Amino acid sequence: MTKLSVNINKFATLRNARGGNNPNILTIAQDCQRFGADGITVHPRPDERHIRYQDVLDLKSVVYTEFNIEGNPTQEFIDLVLKVKPTQVTLVPDAPDALTSDNGWDTIKYANFLKDILKTFKENNIRTSIFLNPDPLMIEGAAKVGTDRIEFYTGPYAHEYAHDKQKAIKNYTQYLPLAKDCGLGLNAGHDLDLNNLAYFKENIPDLLEVSIGHALVCDAIYMGLENTIQLYKRQLEV
C-alpha cells in the first residue's frame, strides 16, 4: 500500500504567526501518527519561516514511523540530516526565497554535485530521493547519480487534472516503465488532494509514498485532523 507522509510545515507556519508554541509541533507529529499517518515530512528552509532546524532535531525523538526530511542540500541542511539520520532525505532544488517547491532537479547538469551528496547520505544508511519533473532524461540521470527513489513533482498534474485528467496523468504514466527499468522507487508530492489523489494512485499502482501538507491541513480545518488523515489514506487504497 502507498504510504501517506504528512508534511507538517503548515502547522509550524501557524505556530510562528503568533510566537509561542501553539500548536505544538511535536504533539502534531505524534497525533498524525496516532491517527494513521505512515510518516512525517518536514521541509526546513534557511529563513525558518515554518519548520525550524531545532524542530527537526526535536522531532527525531517522537517520529516512530518514517521520517522524511526535504530540502535544498546546503551544507547546513546536510549537517542537519546527518545529525537526525531520518528514514529518508528528499533533495529539492528550491531557491532560498522560493514560496514553494515548483521544479525538479536537472540531474544531468548537477550530476556530480548530486552524486557526492547522495553517497554521503547512503553511507549513513539514509534512503535517498530526488524531486523530479516527469522527464525521461532526468529520470535516467537520477538513476546514474545513485538515488534510491525519485519524487515526481505533481504540481502540473494537479493543475491540469481539473481540465483533462487523462492528459494530466499521461505525463507521468508514460515514464513508469523507464523508472522501473532504472530500478527507481516512486514517490510523489505537491498539490495532491482529496479530489485528485485517488486517480493518481489508480494509474500509478507502484507508487510507494505521497507527502501531502497544504491541502491536508486546509481540509483538517473543516473535517478534523484524524478524519482528514483517514480520508486521505482511503484515496490510496484504490
Steps between C-alpha positions, in 0.01 A plus 500: 500500500615853424613678814363838605763732643350815651700816440460704819658825376169687495438424865834665573396800288194540723712473815753754375228752416442569869821382660489262792438132446139467392446270321774284645684343208607191694143435606381550143749242373398252772131550427543462124667166558237397756228588249652275235771691314777272375762769526584860580657739249669833573662747265721744691604811309785738581266777620320253732166652406323179600691195621811605691823306510450444874156353425662240278744404774219479756277292272760227483389372840126481419480382139473120519360452149702620199671837531557683171706820492474704180713790392769663294828330594693795637774412745276596792227270368744214447635537854145498639403184314815320613422591862142378481552203265139478383353213302519704182646823369339663197718745310309798360662776289301794637656843530530650852219748428269253322138516615468126441678229303402533135757312292711189504874443470700513182671171572737540206625850575540428871604135468833526682353720772213259565716188479732618778216602732301182442807291574541672835140437601501139385820434696296605804218258415257775400270419210527763227246659268528774237219743419448466126289616209361211291768516232679195354844660495466611861381155606799334334725762657354429843582132467857580398568718805393217728175603666269236645178676402365793307213720613290615207410868524121484463418870485440488121284189542281669757465812285403304189279248680197728511517557124607162361594233750601248234746743351618598847586144603652401166793733565589266789384153395692505174828500693415229752668218301818706475509570873444132573772394256735744674424337834351814652230503765221753446376766740281798421409833652369853450139613461358150541164513676176312560380581148796376297690255721301182433528539122874552525541190716270293277719572199831460682447179699868468595495836679686454829431825684324834475590797717210741544483812712318812387180340372480258791539777757233710325260204499571435867366847588155388386507125559738450790852360483423137580213477254700677229797265529267201472331653194836545329604145583181369340589673175816288493312170532381493139 
